[in-house]
Amino acid sequence: MKNFTKYEYSRLVGARAFQLSLGAPPLIKKIPDFSSFVELAKYELEEGVIPLEVVA
């Protein structure tokens, strides 16, 4: 995982959690038991499968 600033990290996790809450399919094959979309978005970001990027 790239070293993101805390602002980039929270923006990416928030945007992906929003997508998941609107019905976007998870991008990981085996989904562990998560209690929220935010936890799932964090896991996807740590695994490097999140479909978003930071452009400077």
N, C-alpha and C positions, 0 to 999 in steps of 0.2 A: 504494500500500500504506500502511495506517495505521502510525503509529509505535508499535510494540509494545515493551514492556520485554523484556529478554532472557529472562525467565521465561515471559511470554506467548508469545513467539516459539517457544521450545523446546517448550512444551506443545502448541501448535497443530501444529507440524511432527511432533512425536512421535505425537500422536493420529492425524493423517492418514497417517503412515507405517505405523502399526499397521493402520489400515483397509485400506490398499493391500496389506499383507502377508497379510491374510486374504482377499484376492480382490476387493476393491472396484475398480470400473473407474476408470481415470484420467479426469479431468474436462477434459483438454485434447485437442483434435483431433489435432494433429500432435505425436507424442511423440518428443522427441530421445532420443539414446542415453544412458540413465542406467545407472549401475552399481549403484544401490541405491534402495530405497524412500524413504529419507530425502532423497536428491537430488531425486527426483520430487516429494515433498511440499513441499520448499523452492521448487521451480519453480512449483508450483500456487499456493502462498501469494503469491509475488512477482507472479504473473499475476492474482491476485485472484479465483480461481475456487474456492478451498477452501470447503467447505460448513460451516465452523465459525466461531463468533464469540466474542468475549470480552465477558462481561457483568460489570459491576462491582457 
